[in-house]
Amino acid sequence: MAFAGLLVAVVCWSGNALVARAFHDEIPPLGLSFWRWVLAATLLLPIVARSIWRHRAVLRAAGWRLPVLAACGIASYNSLLYTAAQSTEAINLTLVNTCLPLATFIGAGLLLGEWPLRRAWLGMVVAAVGLLYLISRGSWQVLSSLSFQSGDLIMLAAVAAWALYTLLLRRWAARLPVPPLTLLGVLMALGVPLILPFYLLELIRVGGFPPTAGNLAAIGYTAVFASLIAYLAWNHGVSVIGASKAAMTSYLMPVITALLGWLLLDEALQTFHWIGGALIFGGLLMATRPSFRQHS
């Protein structure tokens, strides 16, 4: 059942990338990000309100750390992901997203003093080569001319934001002894106001979106499935089988996205997807196996 829950989470997050890509002409990226979190917060906050009140002293003591986490994990990551979907395919979104462990490992060394062992470094190099091959679409002339797809580069920024969120959450874990859903509700409540000014600017510049059944369904999916159900399913899986084994299931995301993209969006898989993805997966598998060497 734990693995089934993890699979549900991965499918939900794969669908999130597909929704972002499928509706990129209908819903502006910040509009999708803003209304996703507004709806998710509206659904979750009544459930966790009493828990937030019980833990108010701990949350108050966390101070400025909570807005920083909300800025990285709620406001920045999803807004950048949806912006990236304006100019790159759904499969690329999830393939680049698989480099999150790589970015987290490097950040752990810089911020926490935890550097990987030698074999992990080799895995990171292999994954980095795969990433470059992916975003260059298999053409090294693209790299030499710095003519990247803008969506791929924006997705890299999203990866950096999520890696920073993960590292800071780990670093400040002792200051946040609250239930995961309670913390999520607080971060949602803080993240929505951070998105609001950028959403209003987008609204002035490009306008909003019509409240059609399809657009509302897309927002509903991202709020209910990609936010609430995926989080609950993932949290249950991690509690049963552990974080390390659970993280491995995230490598299924590009495969699921590719299949869904082929079925629903008519996005063909090309050679650079397979080569870049294989290098990324192989490198990350090598990088995640060794234990860390601690440096004080």
TASULUR-V609671 format. One record per backbone hydrogen bond with DSSP energy under -0.5 kcal/mol. CO is the residue of the C=O (numbers start at 1). NH is the residue of the N-H. If there is no record, write none. Layout:
CO|NH  CO|NH
This chain:
1|5  2|6  3|7  4|8  5|9  6|10  7|11  8|12  9|13  10|14  11|15  12|16  13|17  14|18  15|19  16|20  17|21  18|22  19|23  21|24  23|26  23|27  26|28  28|32  29|33  30|34  31|35  32|36  33|37  34|38  35|39  36|40  37|41  38|42  39|43  40|44  41|45  42|46  44|47  44|48  45|49  48|52  49|53  50|54  51|55  53|56  55|59  56|60  57|61  58|62  59|63  60|63  62|65  63|66  63|67  64|68  65|69  66|70  67|71  68|72  69|73  70|74  70|75  71|76  72|77  74|78  75|79  76|80  77|81  78|82  79|83  80|84  81|85  83|86  84|87  89|93  90|94  91|95  92|96  93|97  94|98  95|98  96|99  97|100  98|101  99|103  100|104  101|105  102|106  103|107  104|108  105|109  106|110  107|111  107|112  108|112  108|113  108|114  109|113  113|115  113|295  115|293  117|121  118|122  119|123  120|124  121|125  122|126  123|127  124|128  125|129  126|130  127|131  128|132  129|133  130|134  131|135  132|136  133|138  134|137  135|149  136|139  138|140  139|142  139|143  140|144  141|145  142|146  142|147  143|146  146|148  149|152  149|153  150|154  151|155  152|156  153|157  154|158  155|159  156|160  157|161  158|162  159|163  160|164  161|165  162|166  163|167  164|168  165|169  166|170  167|171  168|172  170|173  172|175  173|176  176|178  179|183  180|184  181|185  182|186  183|187  184|188  185|189  186|190  187|191  188|192  189|193  190|194  191|195  192|196  193|197  195|198  195|199  196|200  197|201  198|202  199|203  200|204  201|205  202|206  202|207  203|207  210|212  212|216  213|217  214|218  215|219  216|220  217|221  218|222  219|223  220|224  221|225  221|226  223|228  224|229  225|230  227|231  228|232  229|233  230|234  231|235  232|236  233|237  234|238  235|239  236|240  237|241  238|242  242|246  243|247  244|248  245|249  246|249  247|250  248|251  249|252  250|253  252|256  253|257  254|258  255|259  256|260  257|261  258|262  259|263  260|264  260|265  261|265  261|266  261|267  266|268  270|273  270|274  271|275  272|276  273|277  274|278  275|279  276|280  277|281  278|282  279|283  280|284  281|285  282|286  283|287  284|288  285|289  286|290  291|117  292|294  293|115
